[in-house]
């Protein structure tokens, strides 16, 4: 029997008042798969993300993660099950240091809590030392350990993007959702980002769902692509299939090009 | 070998005990001001956890203080004499127990206000906590069993240097300890960006409620200390102005700076005493000073890295 997909959306619909933002979308992401989600502005990509991460609850349909329905779970509970995300407009903890931004995300796998923070026994101290080590390790993979004591807001834009990805990785996700990670980057940075995403996927053995505007990025690295337009899924397939799909071309370039 | 922070705590308690032993030789006026300063330290450090570090805006600290003050005072004035214990037992066992009980009830009140209202942010939360503080005050004013509007008299003077500064040391240790752990960085994360904190798997509601409960607990303890310092309680002493006074200490100290807020608490408490000789002009001068300070140092008086958040 084949394994169930890691993430499964079945006829997911959400309405805000009279507006149907996402309509009957079904899609899957398998374990260790790099999947792209594309579509013109306002197609409902971020709304779909927000449903997967528990920010919105779908009006109809069901989302399953690792075989379990996620309905009714709050965002933090969904992260605890193994879905981590980044934001379209970077949302770091600006006043915390780079180090603490990552360290706080390790919180999910902590054995200690408020009481241990006060008793500060040997077990607590050992765990803290170990976490510092792991934080430093993670930062050094992405060569950000040089700036670990700087406040996150003082980093250049590209580093902030990378830090946000590192922070998400610290929660040890099975599925990483990246919301337009290439936004605001120049072509050289985009190439580097593509390498980074592929590197992460291999190194951490996780599935990645990538929302992206930039076709080059998506086509370059994704194994499979879902295309949204006006809240509906209009196509699904490999980059080559998507490139040749008349509906996709029409959506992006207008009908006469199709 | 206990961690350094705990050694500091024990050292502080020891100093407080020694100072307390010699308090008989101190000038009574000086002693009175010093005790007032100690209580302000407890209040400011505990509110700093809520308003400074966790980024919530509570205007109800005086209300939680009142809960602790009346609880503790009722224990020592009503229950105390019936125990038939010696004065020493009353001061060194019953009194601290009453402080903790007062703190616990204040924490319960904190939970009661916190749980439903923490979905509110900023100004809205401030208004709810303000309303709560006023409700407490009005209730106390109308309950005859605790003296009503006349106030509660005959509270024994158990508060001394050891209990106030020991209490302040414990408060500072608890707030510092909570924040200085991987778990505790969550409070700061919640203050910085709640949506991102939630996305990192932090139960933001739980963090906020914890901050409220712990902060209110120490507000209650401060109330108990205050009651047994003044020997007399009146509901009007726990009004909106009192809450504002504590908020000002936190803001002036540079929101979420451990040492800065403590310095501000000392300065403002001493300042109100120094200004006393100006009689009726006192509050005007106090307000003018605050305005000048806020105009010149809007980021708080003490914002240089008095407490650098080090990574290693």
Interface residues (C-beta under 8 A of the other chain):
Chain A: X53 X55 X74 X75 X76 X79 X80 X84 X85 X87 X91 X92 X93 X94 X95 X96 X97 X98 X99 X100 X103 X104 X105 X106 X107 X108 X110 X112 X113 X114 X116 X117 X118 X120 X124 X125 X127 X128 X131 X132 X148 X149 X167 X168 X171
Chain B: X2 X3 X5 X6 X173 X174 X177 X178 X180 X181 X182 X183 X184 X185 X186 X188 X189 X191 X192 X193 X195 X196 X197 X198 X199 X200 X201 X202 X203 X204 X210 X309 X310 X311 X312
